[in-house]
């Protein structure tokens, strides 16, 4: 890790919001949502209080990962436009405080999830924190253009954790929920990198756009989008998918594939001239993609419980 000088504002006293920002609340929202979906669609049931507490522990664990990430990446956060206002580079919180918060919340979330549910869910949460903080942040992010591909696993575990909190096991259904997020992550972040490439280049982060160029990135987006559609379709092999999921999967994957083809055909000169409108539109579509797929799975679970529809 390179050295960086971060000057704290002596006049600024850290507030609750500064520490909360260390937990990456926007990223945490995806963690909470997919974990909740995994918990809801899991067979059997869990007491509402235990379910709420399990999701809270998963959220805290996800936030702990964010704090550890900000602690380690404070040097590159200082030079990237979209991250320079984070608590550490902005001088609101020290690196030591971020490290302490991250480690404390990590231990708390894992232990409490184990006590509230089972060891499988707790072990998955512990591995997720380790994977994001160590494997991705400390190793992959600065070492390989495949950082997003492999590192994306950390963001794909929450639905498996939610599922395991109820069932205490890992099944094909939970693995396919994992794959849905895992395969979605590269097109999502690479489309962002297409119009935020200068940030990664300046920070010397080996994003695919930096190491192999935007043409190669567009090719990769198309390939991973096709693979993603395949895994979305594979969900029909589980007892989770019903008519709600069918409608969402068909519509969203058709739109996503169309968007990936548009990006693949784009000329860089034209893309830059129009402000990367297609790339920004694809990125926004990717935000809806995961949300709607998991919403559909939960909707089908509710419909099944009322005897409406059924698995394919």
N, C-alpha and C positions, 0 to 999 in steps of 0.2 A: 504494500500500500504506500502511495506517495505521501510525502508530508504536505500539509496545508496549514496555513495560519488563519485561524478563525478568531476574530476580535469580538469579544462580548461587549455589548453596550452597558456600561456601568449604570446608566440611568434606567435601564430596563430590568424589571423584576419579572422573572418567568411566571406566567399565569397558567391556570388549568388548561386553557385553550392551546397553549404552546406545547404542553406535554401531550395533549390529546392529538395534536397534529403529527406528533412522532409516530403515532399508531397507524398512519395512513388511512384515515376513515373512509375515503372513497374506495380504496382497495378492499378494506374490511367489509364494506357493504356487499360486495360480490361474494366474499367468503361466507358471510352470514346467510345470504340468500340461498346459495347453492347447498350449504350445510342444512339449512332449514328444509329445503326441498328433499334432500336425501333422507332426513328424519321423517318427513311426512309420508313419503311414498314407500317407506320400509314396511314390510309385513309385520303384523302384530301391532303393538302399541306401546306407548310410554306415558307415564303420568305427566300431565301438563306442566307441573312444576319442575319435574326432572328434565323434561324436554326443553323448557325455557332455560334452565340452568346449564344444560349441555350446550345449547347454542351460545349462551353467554361465555362459557369457557372456550369454545372454539373461536369466538370473536376476539377474546382477550389474547388467545394464542396467536391469532393472525396479526393482531396489533403488536404483539411482542416481536414478531418477525419483522414488522415494519420498522420498529425502533432500532433493532439490531442492524437492519439494512441501512438506515440513516446514519447510525454511528459509524459504520465502516465506509460508507460512500460519501461522507461529508466533504471529502476533497473534490470529487468530481461534481457533486451537487453545487459547489460554489461557481463552477464555470458553465453550467448548463442553464439556459434561459428559463426552462420550465421547472427547475428545482432550486434555483438560487434563493428563493424566498422561504425555503423550508426552515424549521426552527434552528438547526445548528449553523448553517451558513449565514443565516440572518442574525446570528449572535444572540438569540433568545434563550437557547439551552446549550449546555456544554456537552461535549462528546461523552464525558464520563457519566453525566446524568442520563444520557440516552442509553448507554451500555447498561447501567445499573437498572434502569426501568425495564429494558428488554429482557435481561436475565431473570429479574424478579417475576415479571408477568409470565414468562415462559414456564418457570417452575410451578407457579401458582396454578396456571391453567391446566397443565398436564395432571398434576396431583389431584386437583378438584374434579376434573373430568373422570379420572379413574374412580374416585370415591363415589361419584354420582351415578356412573354408568358401569363401565367394564374396562378391562385392560386392553382390549383390542382398539377401542376408540381412543384411549389415552396414548397407546403406542403409536397409532397413526398420527395423532396430533403432535407428539414429540418428534416424530420423523419429519413431519411437514415443516416444523419450525427449524429443525436442523438443516433440512434440504434447502430451504429458502435463505437462511442466514449464512450457512457455511458453503454448501455445494454450489448454489447459484451466486450469491453475493460475493463471497470471498474467492471463489475459484472461477466458475464459468463466465461470469459477466465480463471479466477483463481478459479472458484467455481465448475465447473461441466465438466465431459468428453463430455457432449453434447454441449460444447462451439462452436465447428465448425458447428454443425447441426443448432442450433438456430441462432447463430451469422452470419451464411452464408446468412441470409436474407438481410443484409446490402449490400452485393455485388450483390444481385439479383434484387435490385430495379432500377438500371440505365435504363434498357430497358423500364420499365414502365414509368420512368420520361421522356425519349425521346418521347414515345408514347403520354403521356399526354401533352407535350409541343405543339404538333400538334393538338390533338383532344380535350383536356381539360377534358378527362374522363378516366375511367378504365373499360376495357372490358375483355371478356374471352381470347381474343388474347394476350393482354398485361399480363394477369395473367399467362398464359401458358409460355410466354417468361420468366417471373419471376421464374416459377417453373423449367424451364430448367436449369437455373443457380443455383437455390437453391438446387436442388437435385444433381447437378454435384459437388457442393462444398465439401461435406464430402468425397466421394471417392478420389477426387483430393488431399485434404490435408492429409487424412489418409494414402494414398500411400506414400506421402512425409514423414510422421511421422514414417513409418516402417523403413526407413533407416536413419532418423535423430532423432531417439528416445532419444539418449543420451542428446541432447540439451534440450529437454522438461523436461526430468528427472532432469537434473542439475538445471534448472530454476524453478523447482517445479510447472510447468504448467500441470494441470490435463488432458493432452491429453489422448485419449482412449488407446493408446499404453502403457501409464504409469500406468493408473488406472486399466485397465482390461487385459492388455497384448496383444501381437501381434496376438495370435490366435483369440481372440474376435474381434480384429480390422479387420482381414481378413474376418471374417464372416459378419461384418457390411458393408465392402466394397462391397461384393457380393450382399447383400440385397438392398443397396442403388443404385447399378448399375442396378439391375432389375427394381426398381421403376423409375429410371431415363429413362430407355428405354420406359417405359409405358407413361411417360409424353411427351417424344419426339414423340411417336406415336399419342398422343392426339392432337398434333398440326394440324393433318389432319382434325380435326373437325372445324378448323377456315378457313377463306378465305385467309390465308397467305401462306399455303403450296402448292407447285406445284411440277413439275418433278425434279427440282434441289434439293429441300428439300428431296424428296423421295429417290433419289440416295444417298445423304449424310447420311440421317437418317438410311437407311438400312445398308450401309457399316460401318459407324462409330459405330453404336450401336452393330453390330455383333462383331466388333473388341474389343469394350470396354467390352462387356459381356465375350468374350473369355479371355481377359486379367484378368478380375475379377475372373474367374474360375481358371485360372492358379495361381493367388495369393492365392486363397482359398485352393488350393491343396498343396501349398508349405510347405515344412518342414523347421522349423526355422534354424536348423543346416546347411542344404543345402543352404538356402538363405544367411546366414551370410558368409558361405564359398565362395560363388561366388560373394560376394560384392553387394548383393541385385540387381542383374541385371534385373530380371523380374519386381521388384518393381519400379526401375528407369525407365524402358521402359513404364510401365503403367502410371507413372506420366507424362512422355513426351507425351504420347498419349492423356492424359487428357487435355493438353495444346491445342492440335489441335481440340479436340472434340467441345468445345464451339465455337471457331473461325469458324469452318467449318459449323456448324449448322446455325449460324447467317448470315454468308456469303451466304448460300443457300437461306435463306429467302429474303435477299436483291436482290439476282440474280433473284428469282421468281418475285419479285415486278417489276423489270426492264422488264422481259420477258412479264409479264401481260400487262404492259403499251404499248408494241408493238403488243399486240394481240396474243402472242405466249403462248400456254398452258393456264392454268387457275387453280383455286382452285379445289381440289378433292371434 
